[in-house]
Amino acid sequence: MKKVLVIALALFTINGMAQKKKQTKDKKDRSELRAQMTPNDIADLKSKNLTLKLDLTDGQQQKVHKLILDNATDRQHLRDKNKPKEGEKREKPSQQEMVKRQNERLDAQIEMKREMKSILTEEQYAKFEKMTPRKNKKRGVRAHKRDRNHDKQRTKK
């Protein structure tokens, strides 16, 4: 009886591990596909998505498309510049370089927000602001679940 339980437990454990690996592979495939997209493709998709969600006019859609296209080309240039050359190892940036990159990224985000505010109406901009913090919400939920599980484990001990 004990052997049957051990075998069943081993099978369930192996099955769970196999499923997790499959999920990470999907994420890699998606990121590779995203890396192959041109800045124009990215701008088209994002501007159409914003048009659907914010009900943009044709003029607004063109301005948003140009803004997103400029942003995407800048990011593409930065990725190409920071990409290691053939045969070289990827080196971690120094702390000063990291701070500089983060400041540049934040400056670009601030500029993007200002431009979007000038293009969109107040109602559209309010919707746009509600759309952007989505990533942080997900991260916060995961952290909250992790903390809650950690608290449960602590109380069991």
Contacts in CASP RR format, 6 or more apart in sequence:
PFRMAT RR
TARGET T0000
AUTHOR 0000-0000-0000
METHOD contacts of the structure
MODEL  1
MKKVLVIALALFTINGMAQKKKQTKDKKDRSELRAQMTPNDIADLKSKNL
TLKLDLTDGQQQKVHKLILDNATDRQHLRDKNKPKEGEKREKPSQQEMVK
RQNERLDAQIEMKREMKSILTEEQYAKFEKMTPRKNKKRGVRAHKRDRNH
DKQRTKK
39 69 0 8 1.000
39 72 0 8 1.000
39 73 0 8 1.000
39 75 0 8 1.000
39 76 0 8 1.000
40 69 0 8 1.000
40 72 0 8 1.000
42 68 0 8 1.000
42 69 0 8 1.000
42 72 0 8 1.000
43 65 0 8 1.000
43 66 0 8 1.000
43 68 0 8 1.000
43 69 0 8 1.000
43 72 0 8 1.000
44 65 0 8 1.000
46 68 0 8 1.000
47 61 0 8 1.000
47 64 0 8 1.000
47 65 0 8 1.000
47 68 0 8 1.000
48 61 0 8 1.000
50 56 0 8 1.000
50 61 0 8 1.000
50 64 0 8 1.000
50 128 0 8 1.000
51 61 0 8 1.000
51 64 0 8 1.000
53 127 0 8 1.000
53 131 0 8 1.000
54 120 0 8 1.000
54 124 0 8 1.000
54 127 0 8 1.000
54 128 0 8 1.000
55 124 0 8 1.000
56 64 0 8 1.000
56 120 0 8 1.000
56 124 0 8 1.000
60 119 0 8 1.000
60 120 0 8 1.000
60 124 0 8 1.000
63 119 0 8 1.000
64 116 0 8 1.000
64 119 0 8 1.000
67 112 0 8 1.000
67 115 0 8 1.000
67 116 0 8 1.000
67 119 0 8 1.000
71 108 0 8 1.000
71 112 0 8 1.000
74 108 0 8 1.000
84 90 0 8 1.000
84 91 0 8 1.000
93 101 0 8 1.000
116 125 0 8 1.000
116 128 0 8 1.000
117 125 0 8 1.000
120 128 0 8 1.000
END
